[in-house]
Each structure stands twice: as C-alpha cells, then as structure tokens.
Amino acid sequence: MITSEHELRALCQRALQTKRVAIDTEFFWERTFYPQLGVVQLGLSADELYLIDAIALPSLPGLGGVLADENTQLILHDAVQDLQILSRHTGSLPRNIFDTRRAAGFAGLPSTISLANLLQEMLQITLPKGETRSDWLQRPLSEAQYEYALDDIRHMPELCDRLCAMASERELAEALAEEMQSYDDPSLYADLPMDAAYNRYKPARWPLPRRPLLYTLSCWRETEARRLDRPRSHIMQDADLMAIVQYAPGNDIELNAVRGLARNTLLRHRAAILNAITAAATIDPLTLPETAPREERMSTEFKQRVETRIKGIKEKAEKTGLDPALIGPKADITALV
C-alpha cells in the first residue's frame, strides 16, 4: 500500500504517461456528513494495481493532476460518488470519465447494473462479496480486503474495451461518447445547493405561511452538518424540525410549548432556532423555490399521452439495444408532452 507522498507522486506521473487509469474508492460512512475515505485503488493495467492509503495521505498529493488531465481516461463503475469524494480530497475537477455502469446501457444491458453482475455478464468473472461491509479505516488491512479492493479495478480496462465494442456494433458509439462527456460537468462534484435541503421536505405540501421557517431551519441544519461533518440527524432530528415548523412558534415562550420537541434539542440549539424563526419572518414565501402549487392529478387523457410517449421511447430504445432508462426519467418525459 502506498503511504508516502513521494511514492504517490511517482505513481501519478506514471499514470499520466499511461493515459488510462482504473479508479475506485473504499470508504466508511456512518457517523459523518461526508464519507470517510479509507483507500483509493489505482490500476494502470490488469497487472499493475495499487492501493493508496487515504488516511496517511488525506489530500492525495499528485492524484488531482491525474483526475483533471483531459488526456488521461479515468475508468470507474458508478462514477459520480467516487469522483465526488476524490474531488473533495484533491480539490480537482475530474475530466475524461468512462463509467462502465452507464456504458452498459449502450451495450444491451441495464444502465444500473452492479459491477459484479456486469463482470459476470461480460467476462464470466465472479467477484467475491465478503468485504462489502468491511471497515476500510482499520489498519492494517486484512489480506481479504487487499484482494477485494484490487479485484474492483483489475478488469476495468478490458471491460471498458468490451463495452465500447458492443456500443459500436449497435451504432451507439457516438451516443456513448456524448453521454460520457456529461461527467465533465463541475456541478456533479459540488455540494448540493441549500435549496436541496429545503426541497427534501416537499415544501409544496406545506401551508404557504410555514414554508419560510421550513426553509431557514432546514438550511441552518444543513450548514451545521457540513461544518461539523456530522449527519443531519446528529444536529437535529427530522421529527424535531417538522414539529417546530408545524407549530410555527413566534418567540421563546411559544418555542417552549412545541409538542414533541426533544428537550435536548432546545438545550443545544435554542439560539439557532430562534434566529431561524426571526429570519423566517422576513421571507416572502412566494420567493422560495418549489412554492408554486403542483398539479397532483393529471387528466386521464394526459396520462394516456404520457404513457404512449414512454412506450414509444421504450420500443425505439430496445430496437437499438439502448437502455430506455438512459432516455430520461418519467418526470422529464411528462414535461415534454
């Protein structure tokens, strides 16, 4: 395992010369807001496989240059989460991505297929599953952990080649290349905007006067969770947040009277909750995102038109060997009808 900056920088230089790298990560995610990165796997070929100790080298010196190099192809499976973690640790934005999971959808397979199933289907290789829930922060790693981590990248270049060949056979090579370019979007690797914390509670279902407090409380909790790197529930439970919004206290006395609110929450966060209440009073609910009432029911005729469009898309996709799920979610198709 690579544990020194010198070793890692040397490996990254070789990776840049190779122009093609398989990457994976192993992490632990239970008591923090962000995943705790334990190991990074780097493969230059089927025989040149390396593990990087992300605990000894948290900023992963040199790896950011590999991620950001437009001339070095990065091969991953289900790429976004791994790249989000690596981008946060290195400060670099990934480029030139090949996601084998997504690419499977252009080769006559589901675009949501697991790596184990994809390797079995394409290469008749069976991956062991014993270390799926392993502790990747422990040191030293076990021999089983080493083998598990290396197996995840060992066959990625061959898998990439096979998927590209199958997409070409279906005359989908250009579409596959275009799909992979979407991974160059920097927004994929950034923290979600604060509006996302608010939208988790489906604000359109809340009475209009309650939405400003829902917004200020949810955004405060999200900010604290990120700052302290703790799960949202460690800052405030959903039940407590919704109880406050439902009761809509206007001052400290009314806050004390909120039913179902844990006393511990008040002891820890009274000032912050009162600040959120004060801030909410200054917000026009009509200026908040997702506040316009949504049509919960569609007419029977409209539903039939949507289903007809979805059926047509599915039939056309299946004829070309393209996974219909790649066309877009039902909500997007509905918006176009």
Residue, then its C-alpha position, 0 to 999 in steps of 0.5 A: m500500500i502506498t503511504s508516502e507522498h513521494e511514492l504517490r507522486a511517482l505513481c501519478q506521473r506514471a499514470l499520466q504517461t499511461k493515459r488510462v487509469a482504473i479508479d475506485t474508492e473504499f470508504f466508511w460512512e456512518r457517523t459523518f456528513y461526508p464519507q470517510l475515505g479509507v483507500v483509493q485503488l489505482g490500476l494502470s493495467a490488469d497487472e499493475l494495481y495499487l492501493i493508496d492509503a487515504i488516511a496517511l495521505p488525506s489530500l492525495p498529493g499528485l492524484g488531482g493532476v491525474l483526475a483533471d488531465e483531459n488526456t488521461q481516461l479515468i475508468l470507474h463503475d458508478a462514477v459520480q460518488d467516487l469522483q465526488i469524494l476524490s474531488r473533495h480530497t484533491g480539490s480537482l475537477p475530474r475530466n475524461i470519465f468512462d463509467t462502465r455502469r452507464a456504458a452498459g446501457f449502450a451495450g444491451l444491458p441495464s444502465t444500473i447494473s452492479l459491477a459484479n453482475l456486469l463482470q459476470e455478464m461480460l467476462q464470466i468473472t465472479l467477484p467475491k462479496g465478503e468485504t462489502r461491509s468491511d471497515w476500510l479505516q482499520r489498519p492494517l488491512s486484512e489480506a481479504q480486503y487487499e484482494y477485494a479492493l484490487d479485484d474492483i479495478r483489475h478488469m476495468p480496462e478490458l471491460c471498458d474495451r468490451l463495452c465500447a465494442m458492443a456500443s459500436e456494433r449497435e451504432l451507439a458509439e457516438a451516443l456513448a461518447e456524448e453521454m460520457q462527456s456529461y461527467d465533465d460537468p463541475s456541478l456533479y462534484a459540488d455540494l448540493p445547493m441549500d435549496a436541496a435541503y429545503n426541497r427534501y421536505k416537499p415544501a409544496r405540501w406545506p401551508l404557504p405561511r410555514r414554508p419560510l421557517l421550513y426553509t431557514l431551519s432546514c438550511w441552518r441544519e444543513t450548514e451545521a452538518r457540513r461544518l461539523d461533518r456530522p449527519r443531519s440527524h446528529i444536529m437535529q432530528d427530522a421529527d424535531l424540525m417538522a414539529i417546530v415548523q408545524y407549530a410555527p412558534g413566534n418567540d421563546i415562550e411559544l418555542n417552549a410549548v412545541r409538542g414533541l420537541a426533544r428537550n435536548t434539542l432546545l438545550r443545544h440549539r435554542a439560539a439557532i432556532l430562534n434566529a431561524i424563526t426571526a429570519a423566517a419572518t422576513i421571507d416572502p414565501l412566494t420567493l422560495p423555490e418549489t412554492a408554486p402549487r403542483e398539479e397532483r392529478m393529471s387528466t386521464e387523457f394526459k396520462q394516456r399521452v404520457e404513457t404512449r410517449i414512454k412506450g414509444i421511447k421504450e420500443k425505439a430504445e430496445k430496437t437499438g439495444l439502448d437502455p430506455a432508462l438512459i432516455g430520461p426519467k418519467a418526470d422529464i418525459t411528462a414535461l415534454v408532452 
